[in-house]
Each structure stands twice: as structure tokens, then as C-alpha cells.
């Protein structure tokens, strides 16, 4: 009694159930199967096994400061699982979440009840207090990279801009070389160099691209690390080659390598040393020599490495004369044109070593390109800056998880998402359930199926090793064990599970 009477279900006409479609390959019968559980990301089952073995996703959900008061609100696991699936799928907007709503397999694999709507996801992130959400994301970002700090590594700092096209908080006009005059956000990122693991990212207004806005985040990252975890080197471009940043590094006894701007004293130094003949080979066509300089405002002399490289042939110089463009064709026999750079450092390495270390910094730009164009840094924008910061860190965290996962599958090389997603994620998955057991049928969609199977076998072997080791070593964290196992696979060194166990505190 009192129950609403269900309206009678109308039978679908037989003519509407099957569609006859004439194609280039002939006539095909087409019908919708709306009740089947299927997913285009069938291989997510192996990624879910990786998350289950390490506990990364479960602890991330448990520590989330999201609190609901309504009994009808979605669960935290459903909210964060939807965000995880959206980022893994390569989405760039909250609106793209709608494309996941019909996935009947992936939510069950992640222990979710459902995929929430884009509005529910957006509102849920807005309910997370900014201070608590920032601490939560920083903790898990640090957890995702700290196992790699056991070997010597380099901390790269750099800034990129994200153009905006709406009325967002912090949308200011600043340095934007690709879209001048377009409001933007500035992303100050702190990288684990060459491994392309993200330690943290600060999202600020578009007119705050200068190094003084990135320095507080850099200091915080360094202070979070213990003496054994600290980087071998902090590296940055000319935006960070100033006295404030350098003095901060020297006060922490932290080695550094920065590029200097073309100030008047730097140019006078170049004029003084350019005609000397004691230049040495710096690799890749560069010549170098070292010197010392004290710029205006500096309290001491610092070591600098001067690099120069002769430009190639067929050079043209242009200048405007009375509104007309004048051209000068440069003859290499009479005129030599060089490109140059001046680096400041406290390292004791040779000129060749310093030059190569700075050239390796270019890999940070590849990380920016991957996160902005293959992941979600180019999107997930809301009107308030707090959710933009939260989504940027969430993308970075899942990017780190996926980076470790792909190196577990292919330890011999690092693959970007444009390559690794089709290899390790894309497959048609169809799920059936019978007698309480779930069976997932995968249909591969990649031509390099043997490579896919080899990667999956590496993943399964690694997870099995970690599970067996974690059962034997009760104090060991599965995530620390797996990360140390992956590092050993990358460096092709013997793996010692005892090395991943932190020492017990003294009495």
C-alpha cells in the first residue's frame, strides 16, 4: 500500500529493434544492446590490480576531506573514481564525463557503484575546503614520487601558461608567447628531472609568471624532503638565475644550475672573454669556458660557465630603415655569428658536464607538452581558482601513477600517454556474471598485440612478486616495495626488498 503504481512498459516495435543499414561493405543489420556491460578501456582491469596491490587509490579516497550531509549524495569513491576514469581517458573538460556514463564495467572494477554526472563531480570538488584539499593532494603527490628519491636525481623548476576563454578567477593578461593578450593561469611546476614525475604544481594568476611566485613552492618542496631525499641539483632557466633564488639555495646548501639573463655586466663579461683562445669542447657543437662574476646586488662572486656555438650557413640579418625592411646576407668567411648562454652554478663539474646537465633540462618542456596536450592540464577549468588548483594536482597525481605503471610494463623506456594508452588501456571489454563469478572478455584493438601481452605479463609478474614479499615482510609498504622493484628494473640492478623498508626509530 502507498507504493506508486508503475506505468506499463510499452513493447518496442520489432521494426525499431533492428535497423537495416546499407554500407560500403553491403547491407548490415544493426540493433542496440543497451543492457550489456562493456567498456572501451578493458585493460583497466590490470591498472586496477596495480592500484589494489599498492593501496594508492584506496588511501587517496580515505584521506579525501570531502564531507556530505545529504543521504542522497554520491559516495567519495564514486566521485574520485569518476575523476580518475575521466583523466585516464584523456578528457579535458568536465563535460566529457558524460561519455563515461554508459560504461558498465570500469566502475565495478574500481569498486564504485556508479559514474557520477559532470555537475555532481564539479560540485563535489567545490565542497572540498581549499586548505585541506591542498594538504591532501600534496601528501599523495609526495607519496607518489618519494620512492624515486633514493637514487641521485635533479629537481627541475619551470613555468607554463594555460590560456583561458571565460570569466575565471585569476584570469589575468601576462606573459603568453602563443596567444599574446589572452588571459591565462600560470602553472609553476616542480619536476623530478628526466623521470618526468611531478612533485607539485602551483596554479596562480596569469600575471605571476616571475620566479618570485614560484620560489615559495620550491622552498616548500625542498623542506618536505629529508637530507637523504634531497635532489643532487636544482635546475632552472634564466627566470630563476637571480640573487634571491640563488641565495635561498646557498642557505640550504643545495647545489644549483641556472641560466643568467643578458644584463649589462653579463654582456661586458662576454666581450672580455670572447676573443680568448682557451675555449674547450662543450659537446654538440658548443664551446665553453668558465669564469667568475659578481652582478649588481650580489654579495659575492659566483662561478659561471659561458657557452657559445657558431651558427650555420645561409644567414640573413634584417633591420628596418625608414619604414622599409633591409636585408644583409652574411658571409661566413667574413662574419661569424654565435648563439650563447651564460650559466651560474656552484657545481665542481667540468665545462662539458655543466653544459650537458643544462641541455638535459629541455626534457621538462616535454613533460609540460604531455600534461597539457595528452592529459588534462589544458582543461578542467572552473570559475574559482581553488578547483583549478585541485584538478591540476589530481591530473599530476594520476599522471604519476600511470608513469610508474607504464615503467612496470616497459622498464626499458618511457612512453608518453599517446603511446601507452592504446597499448595498456584500450581494449573492448565485455563483462558477464554467472554463479557469483564475473568474467571479463577482452578484444584487443592494437596491432602490436605481442608487445601488449609482454607488458601485461611484466605487470602481473611484478605485482605477484610484491604480494609475496609484502606477506613475508610485514613492516614493508606495498607501494614502497613496488616502486623500488620498478627502479631496479629500470636501472637493471639487483632488487633487494629489505632496502625499501624504512629503518625502525631508535629507542
C-alpha positions as CSV (number, residue, x, y, z in Angstrom):
1,X,0.0,0.0,0.0
2,X,1.1,3.5,-0.7
3,X,3.5,2.4,-3.4
4,X,3.4,4.3,-6.7
5,X,1.9,2.2,-9.4
6,X,4.5,1.5,-12.2
7,X,3.3,2.6,-15.6
8,X,3.0,-0.3,-18.1
9,X,6.1,-0.9,-20.2
10,X,5.5,-0.3,-23.9
11,X,6.9,-3.0,-26.2
12,X,9.4,-1.8,-28.7
13,X,8.2,-2.5,-32.2
14,X,10.2,-5.2,-33.9
15,X,10.9,-2.8,-36.8
16,X,12.7,-0.4,-34.4
17,X,14.8,-3.1,-32.8
18,X,16.8,-3.9,-35.9
19,X,18.0,-1.4,-38.4
20,X,19.0,-2.2,-41.9
21,X,22.0,-0.1,-42.8
22,X,23.4,-0.1,-46.3
23,X,27.2,0.4,-46.1
24,X,30.1,0.3,-48.5
25,X,30.6,-3.3,-47.5
26,X,27.0,-4.3,-48.1
27,X,23.8,-4.3,-46.0
28,X,24.2,-4.8,-42.2
29,X,21.6,-5.4,-39.5
30,X,22.2,-3.1,-36.6
31,X,20.5,-3.2,-33.2
32,X,21.1,-1.5,-29.8
33,X,22.2,-3.7,-26.9
34,X,21.7,-1.3,-24.0
35,X,21.8,-3.8,-21.2
36,X,25.2,-5.3,-22.0
37,X,28.1,-4.4,-19.7
38,X,31.0,-3.2,-21.9
39,X,33.9,-0.7,-21.8
40,X,36.3,0.6,-24.4
41,X,39.0,0.6,-21.7
42,X,39.0,-3.1,-21.0
43,X,42.7,-3.3,-19.9
44,X,41.9,-1.0,-16.9
45,X,41.4,-4.3,-15.0
46,X,45.2,-4.6,-14.9
47,X,45.6,-1.0,-13.8
48,X,43.0,-1.6,-11.1
49,X,45.1,-4.6,-9.9
50,X,48.1,-2.3,-9.7
51,X,46.1,0.2,-7.6
52,X,44.7,-2.6,-5.4
53,X,48.2,-4.1,-4.7
54,X,49.7,-0.7,-3.8
55,X,46.7,0.8,-2.0
56,X,47.3,4.1,-3.8
57,X,43.6,4.7,-4.8
58,X,42.1,3.4,-1.5
59,X,44.2,5.7,0.7
60,X,43.6,8.6,-1.7
61,X,39.8,8.1,-1.3
62,X,40.0,7.6,2.5
63,X,42.1,10.7,3.1
64,X,39.9,12.9,0.9
65,X,38.4,15.8,3.0
66,X,35.1,15.7,1.1
67,X,32.1,15.6,3.5
68,X,28.5,15.3,2.5
69,X,25.5,15.8,4.8
70,X,22.7,14.7,2.5
71,X,21.9,10.9,2.5
72,X,21.3,11.1,-1.3
73,X,24.8,12.4,-2.0
74,X,27.2,10.2,-4.0
75,X,30.0,8.4,-2.2
76,X,33.5,9.7,-2.2
77,X,34.7,6.7,-4.1
78,X,32.3,7.3,-6.9
79,X,33.3,11.0,-7.2
80,X,37.1,10.3,-7.2
81,X,36.7,7.2,-9.3
82,X,34.8,9.2,-11.9
83,X,37.6,11.8,-11.9
84,X,40.2,9.1,-12.2
85,X,38.5,7.5,-15.2
86,X,38.0,10.8,-16.9
87,X,41.6,11.7,-16.6
88,X,42.8,8.3,-17.7
89,X,40.5,8.5,-20.7
90,X,42.3,11.7,-21.8
91,X,39.4,14.1,-21.1
92,X,40.0,17.9,-21.0
93,X,36.6,19.1,-19.8
94,X,34.1,18.2,-17.1
95,X,31.5,17.9,-19.9
96,X,33.4,14.9,-21.3
97,X,32.4,12.8,-18.2
98,X,29.1,12.2,-20.0
99,X,30.9,10.0,-22.4
100,X,31.7,7.6,-19.5
101,X,28.1,7.2,-18.2
102,X,27.3,4.1,-20.2
103,X,30.5,2.3,-19.1
104,X,29.2,-0.7,-17.2
105,X,32.5,-2.4,-16.5
106,X,35.1,0.2,-15.3
107,X,33.1,1.4,-12.2
108,X,32.7,-2.2,-11.0
109,X,36.4,-2.9,-11.4
110,X,37.3,0.2,-9.3
111,X,34.8,-0.8,-6.6
112,X,32.4,2.0,-7.5
113,X,28.6,2.0,-7.5
114,X,28.3,4.4,-10.5
115,X,29.8,7.1,-12.5
116,X,28.6,10.5,-11.3
117,X,27.5,13.2,-13.6
118,X,29.7,16.2,-14.6
119,X,27.7,18.5,-12.4
120,X,28.0,16.2,-9.4
121,X,31.7,15.9,-9.9
122,X,32.1,19.7,-10.3
123,X,30.0,20.4,-7.2
124,X,31.9,17.7,-5.2
125,X,35.3,19.3,-5.9
126,X,33.8,22.6,-4.9
127,X,32.8,21.2,-1.4
128,X,36.4,20.3,-0.6
129,X,37.9,23.1,1.6
130,X,40.9,24.6,-0.2
131,X,43.4,24.4,2.6
132,X,42.5,20.8,3.5
133,X,42.3,19.8,-0.2
134,X,45.8,21.3,-0.9
135,X,47.3,19.4,2.0
136,X,45.6,16.2,0.9
137,X,46.8,16.4,-2.7
138,X,50.4,17.4,-1.7
139,X,50.7,14.5,0.6
140,X,49.7,12.0,-2.1
141,X,51.8,13.7,-4.7
142,X,54.8,13.4,-2.4
143,X,54.0,9.8,-1.7
144,X,53.9,9.0,-5.4
145,X,57.4,10.3,-6.1
146,X,59.4,9.8,-2.9
147,X,60.4,6.2,-3.7
148,X,62.4,7.5,-6.6
149,X,64.4,9.9,-4.3
150,X,66.6,7.0,-3.2
151,X,68.8,7.5,-6.2
152,X,70.5,10.8,-7.2
153,X,68.0,13.0,-9.1
154,X,67.5,16.5,-10.4
155,X,64.7,18.9,-9.4
156,X,63.6,21.0,-12.4
157,X,61.5,24.1,-11.9
158,X,59.7,25.8,-14.8
159,X,56.5,27.7,-15.5
160,X,53.9,27.3,-18.3
161,X,50.8,29.3,-19.1
162,X,47.3,28.0,-19.7
163,X,45.2,30.3,-21.9
164,X,41.6,30.9,-20.6
165,X,38.5,31.8,-22.5
166,X,35.9,32.6,-19.9
167,X,35.5,34.6,-16.7
168,X,37.7,32.6,-14.3
169,X,39.2,33.8,-11.1
170,X,42.9,34.7,-11.7
171,X,42.4,35.1,-15.4
172,X,45.0,37.9,-16.0
173,X,46.9,39.0,-19.0
174,X,50.6,38.2,-18.6
175,X,53.4,36.5,-20.4
176,X,51.8,34.4,-23.1
177,X,54.0,33.9,-26.2
178,X,51.5,31.8,-28.1
179,X,48.4,33.9,-27.5
180,X,49.5,37.4,-26.6
181,X,46.9,39.4,-24.8
182,X,44.9,36.3,-23.9
183,X,44.1,35.9,-20.1
184,X,45.7,32.9,-18.6
185,X,46.7,31.0,-15.5
186,X,50.4,30.3,-14.6
187,X,51.4,26.8,-13.7
188,X,54.6,26.7,-11.6
189,X,55.7,23.0,-11.7
190,X,58.4,21.2,-9.8
191,X,59.7,18.1,-11.6
192,X,61.8,15.1,-11.0
193,X,64.1,15.7,-14.0
194,X,64.2,13.1,-16.8
195,X,61.9,10.8,-15.0
196,X,59.1,13.3,-15.6
197,X,57.4,12.8,-12.2
198,X,55.6,15.8,-10.8
199,X,56.4,16.8,-7.2
200,X,53.9,19.7,-7.0
201,X,52.3,22.4,-9.1
202,X,51.1,25.9,-8.1
203,X,48.3,27.5,-10.1
204,X,48.4,31.3,-9.9
205,X,47.1,34.3,-11.9
206,X,48.4,34.7,-15.4
207,X,50.4,37.8,-14.5
208,X,52.5,35.9,-11.9
209,X,54.9,34.0,-14.1
210,X,58.1,35.5,-12.4
211,X,60.3,33.4,-10.3
212,X,59.4,35.1,-7.0
213,X,56.0,33.5,-7.4
214,X,57.5,30.0,-7.9
215,X,60.1,30.3,-5.2
216,X,57.8,29.7,-2.1
217,X,56.7,26.4,-3.7
218,X,60.3,25.4,-4.4
219,X,61.3,26.1,-0.8
220,X,58.3,24.1,0.5
221,X,59.2,21.1,-1.7
222,X,62.9,21.2,-0.5
223,X,61.8,21.5,3.1
224,X,59.5,18.5,2.8
225,X,62.4,16.2,1.7
226,X,64.8,14.7,4.2
227,X,68.5,15.1,3.8
228,X,68.7,11.7,2.1
229,X,65.9,12.5,-0.3
230,X,67.1,16.0,-1.4
231,X,68.0,16.4,-5.1
232,X,71.5,16.3,-6.3
233,X,70.8,19.5,-8.2
234,X,68.1,22.2,-8.6
235,X,67.9,23.4,-12.3
236,X,66.0,26.3,-14.0
237,X,66.1,28.7,-16.8
238,X,67.0,32.4,-16.8
239,X,63.9,33.3,-14.8
240,X,65.4,31.7,-11.8
241,X,69.0,32.9,-12.3
242,X,68.7,35.8,-9.8
243,X,70.2,36.6,-6.5
244,X,67.1,35.8,-4.4
245,X,66.7,32.3,-5.6
246,X,70.5,31.6,-5.6
247,X,70.9,32.8,-2.0
248,X,68.0,30.6,-0.9
249,X,69.7,27.6,-2.5
250,X,73.0,28.5,-0.9
251,X,71.4,28.9,2.6
252,X,70.1,25.3,2.2
253,X,73.5,24.1,0.9
254,X,71.6,22.9,-2.2
255,X,73.5,22.6,-5.5
256,X,72.0,24.7,-8.3
257,X,72.4,25.4,-12.0
258,X,70.6,28.4,-13.6
259,X,70.9,30.5,-16.7
260,X,71.6,34.2,-16.4
261,X,69.8,37.0,-18.2
262,X,71.6,39.2,-20.7
263,X,72.3,42.0,-18.2
264,X,74.9,44.7,-19.0
265,X,77.5,43.1,-16.8
266,X,76.9,39.7,-18.4
267,X,77.4,41.3,-21.8
268,X,80.6,43.0,-20.7
269,X,81.9,39.6,-19.5
270,X,81.1,38.2,-22.9
271,X,83.0,41.0,-24.6
272,X,86.0,40.4,-22.3
273,X,86.3,36.6,-22.9
274,X,85.0,36.2,-26.4
275,X,88.4,36.8,-28.1
276,X,90.3,34.5,-25.8
277,X,91.5,31.2,-27.2
278,X,91.1,28.9,-24.2
279,X,87.7,27.7,-25.1
280,X,87.1,24.0,-24.6
281,X,84.7,21.5,-26.2
282,X,81.2,21.5,-24.6
283,X,79.5,19.0,-26.8
284,X,77.0,19.2,-29.6
285,X,79.0,21.9,-31.4
286,X,79.2,24.2,-28.3
287,X,82.4,25.7,-26.9
288,X,82.7,26.7,-23.3
289,X,84.9,28.2,-20.6
290,X,84.4,29.1,-17.0
291,X,84.8,32.5,-15.2
292,X,83.5,34.3,-12.1
293,X,81.2,37.3,-12.0
294,X,79.5,39.5,-9.4
295,X,76.4,41.1,-10.7
296,X,74.7,44.2,-9.2
297,X,73.1,43.3,-5.9
298,X,75.2,40.1,-5.5
299,X,77.2,39.9,-2.3
300,X,79.8,37.6,-3.7
301,X,81.5,36.3,-6.9
302,X,79.9,33.1,-8.3
303,X,81.1,30.6,-10.9
304,X,79.7,31.0,-14.4
305,X,80.1,28.8,-17.4
306,X,80.0,30.6,-20.8
307,X,78.8,28.6,-23.8
308,X,78.8,29.6,-27.5
309,X,78.1,27.9,-30.7
310,X,78.7,29.1,-34.3
311,X,75.5,29.3,-36.3
312,X,75.1,27.5,-39.6
313,X,75.5,28.9,-43.1
314,X,72.9,30.8,-45.2
315,X,72.3,33.5,-42.6
316,X,70.3,36.7,-43.3
317,X,70.2,39.8,-41.0
318,X,67.2,42.2,-41.3
319,X,66.6,45.7,-40.0
320,X,64.0,48.4,-40.7
321,X,65.3,51.5,-42.5
322,X,62.8,54.4,-42.9
323,X,59.9,52.0,-42.8
324,X,61.5,49.6,-45.3
325,X,63.0,46.2,-44.5
326,X,66.7,46.0,-45.3
327,X,68.4,42.6,-45.8
328,X,72.0,41.7,-45.3
329,X,73.3,38.3,-46.5
330,X,76.1,37.3,-44.1
331,X,79.2,35.7,-45.5
332,X,80.7,33.1,-43.0
333,X,84.1,33.8,-44.4
334,X,83.9,37.4,-43.2
335,X,81.3,37.3,-40.4
336,X,80.9,34.8,-37.6
337,X,77.5,34.7,-35.8
338,X,77.3,32.9,-32.5
339,X,74.5,31.9,-30.1
340,X,75.5,31.9,-26.5
341,X,74.4,31.2,-22.9
342,X,75.8,32.0,-19.5
343,X,75.1,29.6,-16.7
344,X,75.7,30.2,-13.0
345,X,76.4,27.2,-10.7
346,X,78.2,26.0,-7.6
347,X,78.9,22.6,-9.1
348,X,82.5,21.4,-9.5
349,X,81.9,19.5,-12.7
350,X,83.8,20.3,-15.9
351,X,82.5,22.7,-18.5
352,X,81.4,19.8,-20.7
353,X,79.5,18.2,-17.7
354,X,77.7,21.5,-16.9
355,X,76.7,22.1,-20.5
356,X,75.2,18.6,-20.8
357,X,73.4,19.0,-17.5
358,X,71.7,22.2,-18.7
359,X,70.9,20.7,-22.1
360,X,69.1,17.9,-20.3
361,X,66.7,20.5,-18.8
362,X,64.9,20.7,-22.1
363,X,63.1,17.4,-21.1
364,X,60.9,19.5,-18.7
365,X,59.3,21.1,-21.7
366,X,58.3,17.6,-22.9
367,X,56.6,17.0,-19.6
368,X,54.6,20.2,-20.0
369,X,53.6,19.3,-23.5
370,X,52.4,15.8,-22.4
371,X,50.4,17.1,-19.4
372,X,48.8,19.9,-21.3
373,X,48.0,18.1,-24.6
374,X,47.7,14.4,-23.6
375,X,46.3,14.8,-20.1
376,X,44.0,17.3,-18.5
377,X,46.1,20.4,-17.8
378,X,44.6,22.1,-20.8
379,X,41.1,21.9,-19.3
380,X,39.1,21.1,-16.2
381,X,38.6,24.8,-15.7
382,X,36.0,26.3,-13.3
383,X,35.3,29.9,-12.3
384,X,37.1,29.6,-8.9
385,X,40.8,29.2,-8.7
386,X,40.6,26.6,-5.8
387,X,39.1,23.9,-8.0
388,X,41.5,24.7,-10.8
389,X,44.4,24.0,-8.4
390,X,42.7,20.8,-7.1
391,X,42.2,19.4,-10.6
392,X,45.7,20.3,-11.7
393,X,47.2,18.4,-8.8
394,X,44.7,15.5,-9.4
395,X,45.9,15.3,-13.0
396,X,49.5,15.3,-11.9
397,X,48.9,12.6,-9.3
398,X,47.2,10.2,-11.7
399,X,49.9,11.1,-14.3
400,X,52.5,9.9,-11.8
401,X,50.6,6.7,-11.1
402,X,50.3,5.9,-14.8
403,X,54.0,6.8,-15.3
404,X,55.1,4.2,-12.7
405,X,52.6,1.7,-14.2
406,X,54.0,2.0,-17.7
407,X,57.6,1.7,-16.5
408,X,56.5,-1.5,-14.7
409,X,55.2,-2.8,-18.1
410,X,58.1,-1.5,-20.2
411,X,61.1,-0.7,-17.9
412,X,63.4,-0.2,-20.8
413,X,61.9,3.1,-22.0
414,X,59.4,5.8,-21.0
415,X,56.3,6.0,-23.1
416,X,54.0,9.1,-23.3
417,X,50.3,8.7,-22.9
418,X,49.7,9.0,-26.7
419,X,51.5,5.7,-27.0
420,X,50.9,4.0,-23.6
421,X,47.1,4.4,-23.5
422,X,46.4,2.4,-26.7
423,X,48.9,-0.2,-25.6
424,X,47.9,-0.7,-21.9
425,X,44.3,0.7,-21.7
426,X,42.4,0.3,-24.9
427,X,40.6,-3.0,-25.5
428,X,36.9,-3.8,-25.8
429,X,35.9,-5.4,-22.5
430,X,32.6,-7.3,-22.2
431,X,31.6,-8.5,-18.7
432,X,29.3,-11.4,-17.8
433,X,28.3,-12.6,-14.4
434,X,27.2,-16.2,-13.6
435,X,27.0,-18.1,-10.3
436,X,28.5,-15.2,-8.4
437,X,31.6,-15.0,-10.6
438,X,32.4,-12.2,-13.0
439,X,34.2,-12.9,-16.3
440,X,35.7,-10.2,-18.5
441,X,36.3,-10.9,-22.2
442,X,38.9,-8.6,-23.8
443,X,39.1,-7.9,-27.5
444,X,42.4,-6.3,-28.4
445,X,42.4,-3.3,-30.6
446,X,46.1,-2.8,-31.1
447,X,48.2,-4.2,-33.9
448,X,51.2,-4.8,-31.6
449,X,49.4,-7.4,-29.5
450,X,52.6,-9.3,-28.7
451,X,54.0,-6.1,-27.1
452,X,50.8,-5.6,-25.2
453,X,51.0,-9.1,-23.8
454,X,54.6,-8.7,-22.8
455,X,53.8,-5.6,-20.9
456,X,50.8,-7.2,-19.1
457,X,53.0,-10.2,-18.2
458,X,55.6,-7.8,-16.7
459,X,52.9,-6.1,-14.7
460,X,51.5,-9.4,-13.4
461,X,54.9,-10.7,-12.5
462,X,55.8,-7.5,-10.6
463,X,52.6,-7.5,-8.7
464,X,52.9,-11.1,-7.8
465,X,56.4,-10.6,-6.5
466,X,55.3,-7.6,-4.4
467,X,52.3,-9.5,-2.9
468,X,54.5,-12.4,-1.9
469,X,57.2,-10.1,-0.4
470,X,54.7,-8.0,1.5
471,X,53.3,-11.1,3.1
472,X,56.8,-12.1,4.3
473,X,57.9,-8.6,5.3
474,X,55.1,-7.3,7.5
475,X,56.6,-3.9,8.0
476,X,57.0,-3.2,4.3
477,X,54.7,-0.9,2.5
478,X,53.5,-2.5,-0.8
479,X,53.9,0.8,-2.6
480,X,57.4,1.3,-1.4
481,X,58.2,-2.3,-2.4
482,X,56.8,-1.9,-5.9
483,X,58.4,1.4,-6.5
484,X,61.8,0.0,-5.5
485,X,61.2,-3.0,-7.7
486,X,60.4,-0.7,-10.7
487,X,63.6,1.4,-10.1
488,X,65.6,-1.8,-10.0
489,X,64.0,-2.9,-13.3
490,X,64.8,0.5,-14.9
491,X,68.4,0.6,-13.7
492,X,68.8,-3.2,-14.3
493,X,70.2,-3.7,-10.8
494,X,69.5,-6.5,-8.3
495,X,66.4,-5.9,-6.3
496,X,66.6,-6.0,-2.5
497,X,63.1,-5.8,-0.8
498,X,64.8,-5.0,2.5
499,X,66.1,-1.8,1.0
500,X,62.5,-0.5,0.6
501,X,61.8,-0.9,4.4
502,X,62.4,2.2,6.4
503,X,64.6,1.7,9.5
504,X,62.9,1.5,12.8
505,X,63.3,4.6,15.0
506,X,65.8,4.3,17.7
507,X,64.9,4.0,21.4
